[in-house]
Structure formats: structure tokens, C-alpha cells
Amino acid sequence: MGVVLLEIVSGKKNRGFRHTDNSDSLLGHAWLLWKEDKALELIDEFLKYSFVEWQVKRCIHVGLLCVQKYAEDRPAMSSVLFMLGSEEGANLPDPKEPGFFMGGSSSNEKTCKAESIANTLTITDLEAR
């Protein structure tokens, strides 16, 4: 549920996500923005002028709660529904680091990574006797 919430808010898919802050996932990027109190920077350009700020922050907050590293820290689905339906100002627990978070830094430092991808293909041609 958390990944879906973050994908909806951002308009981006978690799979194959890359950002200049060295985040290897949408979850990592959302986490870094959340820690820096810049969560609204996650919002999809198409939503920029047509959203209620506290509602979007709530979706990001709940999304991050759902993807916490340890399963015992994640809320039950009934709690997720309650949190999403609660009024402005309702207190939610602070999210902890998401699972599969690889660190990174959102500073303006540029990091160069050399990526090497090797694709191999094996073809077996079977012929009848």
C-alpha cells in the first residue's frame, strides 16, 4: 500500500526509479525529502496546483509508514485506512527508514557512477534426426 501511495503522489514508478540525490528507489527519494521537510517536492507536476497540502503530506506520511524496514513497525491495513481518513492535525507516528534504503545524500554533490551491464544470450538450435 505504501509504494502505491508514493507512486500516485509522485506520478512515478518505484521500479527503475533514479534520482540525482543517489536514491535508487522512489522510497529512498521520498524518505530523503521527508527527513529534510521537503516532502511536497515529491508531488507530480500534474497535481502541483490542484491538491490540498495536508492531505498530500498525509498520503506521503502514511506511505512511508507502510514501507518501514521492519514489518513490526508497519501499520495494519485497518490502521492505514483510519490514518488516511482522519482529519487534519491527527498525530501519526514518525516513519522510520524504509526497507531497501541504500543511503545517499541530497546535497548538491555530484557523484559519478560507472555502470556496466552485460547482456548474454545463449541460443540452442534443436534439430530432429
N, C-alpha and C positions, 0 to 999 in steps of 0.2 A: 504494500500500500504506500509506503514511504517513497519508493522510487517513482511510482506512478504520480504521486502528488508533485514531486520535484520536476518530473518531466512535463507535466501540464503547466505548471507555473513558468518554467523556463522556455518551453517550446522546443526543447532539445531532448534527444535520447541519451540515456546513460551509456549505452553501448557505443563504443568508438569515440566517446567524448574526449576532447583535448582542449586545454586552455593554456594561455601563456603563463599562468601562475604555477605551472608544473603539476596541475591536477590531472590525474589520469582518469578521473571519472567525474560525472556530474555531482555525485555525492561529495567527493573531496572538494570540488569547487564551491558547492553550496556551504559546506562546513567552514571553509576558509572565510567566505563572505560573512557568514553568521558570526564567527568569532570576532570579526572586525566591525561588527554592527553595520554591515553594508548589504544585508540580505536582499534589499529591494533591487540591487544591481542584477539579481538573478532573473528578473521578470522578462518575459518575452516582449519583444518590441511591439507586437500587435496588441498587447494588453496595457502598454505604458500609460495610456490616457483614459482607460476605462475600467479601473479597479478601485476597490476600497482597500486602502493601505493596511489596516489592521487585519482584514480578512486574508490578504495575501501573506502577510507575515505569519499569521496563524497556520496557514497551509504549509509554509516552509518549516515552521517550528515543529508541527506535528510530523511532517515528512522526515525531518532529522531525528525525531524521537523514534520513529519506526525503523530506522536503519542503523541504530546504535550497534557498536561492535558486539556486545554481549546480549544474547537473546533474553536473558532475565531482566535486562534494562528496558527492553522494548515494551510498549503498551499493548494490552489485549485489544482486539478489534472493537469490542464494545466501548472501551475507553477512547479509542481513536474517534469513533462516531460521536461520543459525548463531547470530546475536545473540539471537534470540527463544528459541532452545533452550538457550542457555548457562546455566550455573549462577550462583547469586547471587555477587556480588563480581567478576564478569568485567568488565574495563575496556573501556569503549566510548569512542569519540572524543566530544568535546563538540560538540553540534549548533551550527550557525551559523544566522543569521537565515533564516526561511522565505521562499520566494518570495511575492510579492503581500502582503508585510507592510507595512502602512500607518503604522506607528509607533503612537502612542498612549501613554498613561501610565496606570498602575494606581493612581495616587494617588487620594485622595478628592475631588479637584477634580471639580466637575460641569461638563460642557461642554454647552452647548445648541447643537443643530444644527437649523437650519430646513431641512426637506426639502420639496422641491416636485416633485411628479410630475404630468406632463401626459400624459394618455392621449388619443390621437386615433384616430378611426375614420373610414375612408372606405368608403362603400358605393356600389358601382356596380351599377345595375339594368339588366340586358341584356334587351331585348325583341326577339323575332323580327319580321321585316317581313311 
